[in-house]
């Protein structure tokens, strides 16, 4: 089983996600024809995946910090 990609976590990664450990989508840099090809994949343990999802949805629901250049996961 793969290791969790969250920093300093030694747990087993069981959930594949397109969210980076910082909670953003990260492009592959390759010419892509689909969402699957366009963004890097990460693997997380259940606890860290839940934590990332909560932080993303909290960020999407608040009106502040929308001026950055990161693509919101809900934009795709």
Secondary structure, DSSP 4 states (H G I P E B T S, - for coil): -PBP-STT--SBP-EEESB-TTSSB-B-SS--SSHHHHB--EEE-HHHHHHHHHHHHHHHHSSSS--SSPPPGGG-
